[in-house]
Amino acid sequence: MIGFTINYALNIKWVFSYRKYLERPLYEYILMAAISLFVSGLNIIGIWFLSEFVKIYYITSKIIISIFTFLIKFLIRKKILFQI
């Protein structure tokens, strides 16, 4: 929880210049948490899928999925939270 809060603070300060929910920071925080939970689920499912069905070594699966989920999380946050 502390790590997520620090991540949230850094995102609103340095990463995105426009905040769609500037007047509703708790709502913005909850949306950001929901996005993170969703992407974490994608991360788990992706590692499982690549390791079990595609038969990729689990560490390689983790690297592939981590890059994918990093991009997905950034794009979803940008679209939902920080874009006009």
C-alpha positions as CSV (number, residue, x, y, z in Angstrom):
1,M,0.0,0.0,0.0
2,I,2.8,2.4,0.8
3,G,4.6,1.6,-2.4
4,F,1.4,2.1,-4.4
5,T,0.9,5.5,-2.7
6,I,4.4,6.6,-3.6
7,N,3.9,5.4,-7.2
8,Y,0.6,7.4,-7.3
9,A,2.4,10.5,-6.0
10,L,5.2,10.2,-8.5
11,N,2.8,9.7,-11.4
12,I,0.8,12.8,-10.6
13,K,3.9,14.9,-10.0
14,W,6.3,13.9,-12.7
15,V,4.8,11.6,-15.3
16,F,1.5,13.1,-16.4
17,S,1.1,16.8,-16.7
18,Y,-2.7,16.8,-17.0
19,R,-5.0,15.2,-14.4
20,K,-8.6,14.6,-15.5
21,Y,-9.8,14.1,-11.8
22,L,-7.8,16.9,-10.2
23,E,-10.8,17.9,-8.1
24,R,-11.5,14.3,-7.0
25,P,-8.2,12.9,-5.8
26,L,-9.7,9.9,-3.9
27,Y,-11.6,8.8,-7.0
28,E,-8.5,9.2,-9.0
29,Y,-6.5,7.1,-6.4
30,I,-9.2,4.4,-6.4
31,L,-9.2,4.2,-10.3
32,M,-5.5,4.0,-10.3
33,A,-5.6,1.1,-7.8
34,A,-8.3,-0.7,-9.8
35,I,-6.1,-0.4,-13.0
36,S,-3.1,-1.7,-11.1
37,L,-5.2,-4.7,-9.8
38,F,-6.5,-5.4,-13.3
39,V,-3.0,-5.3,-14.8
40,S,-1.6,-7.5,-11.9
41,G,-4.2,-10.1,-12.9
42,L,-3.1,-9.9,-16.5
43,N,0.5,-10.4,-15.3
44,I,-0.4,-13.5,-13.4
45,I,-2.5,-15.0,-16.2
46,G,0.1,-14.1,-18.8
47,I,3.0,-15.8,-16.9
48,W,0.9,-18.9,-16.3
49,F,-0.2,-19.0,-20.0
50,L,3.3,-18.6,-21.4
51,S,4.8,-21.0,-18.9
52,E,2.2,-23.8,-19.1
53,F,0.9,-23.7,-22.6
54,V,3.6,-22.1,-24.7
55,K,6.3,-23.8,-22.6
56,I,8.5,-20.8,-22.2
57,Y,10.8,-20.8,-19.2
58,Y,9.0,-19.0,-16.3
59,I,11.6,-16.3,-15.9
60,T,11.5,-15.5,-19.6
61,S,7.7,-15.5,-19.4
62,K,7.9,-13.0,-16.5
63,I,10.2,-10.7,-18.5
64,I,7.9,-10.8,-21.6
65,I,4.8,-10.2,-19.6
66,S,6.4,-7.5,-17.4
67,I,7.2,-5.5,-20.5
68,F,3.7,-6.0,-21.9
69,T,1.9,-5.1,-18.7
70,F,4.2,-2.1,-18.1
71,L,3.0,-0.7,-21.5
72,I,-0.6,-1.7,-20.9
73,K,-0.7,0.0,-17.4
74,F,0.9,3.2,-18.8
75,L,-1.5,3.4,-21.7
76,I,-4.6,2.7,-19.6
77,R,-3.6,5.2,-17.0
78,K,-2.9,7.8,-19.6
79,K,-6.3,7.2,-21.3
80,I,-8.5,7.0,-18.3
81,L,-6.8,9.2,-15.7
82,F,-4.5,11.7,-17.4
83,Q,-5.9,12.6,-20.8
84,I,-8.4,15.2,-21.8
